[in-house]
Amino acid sequence: MPIRLSQTLLSVIAALFGVQTEANRQRDFQRHSPLPFIVVGILLIALFVLSLVAIVQWILS
């Protein structure tokens, strides 16, 4: 059964903050492909970096 986008998003956010539960970690590692987690992780980190750049540009202007 494929993991839903909302589950993937919440799992990646929890992992980024280091608060992933053991049950969710087990569920995530039972999936066949790590690709959805990698893609969502890259997108969230890119969004975070771009928001930091925008905030700094706004402060300095």
Secondary structure, 3 states (H helix, E strand, C coil): CCCCHHHHHHHHHHHHHCCCCHHHHHHHHCCCCCHHHHHHHHHHHHHHHHHHHHHHHHHHC
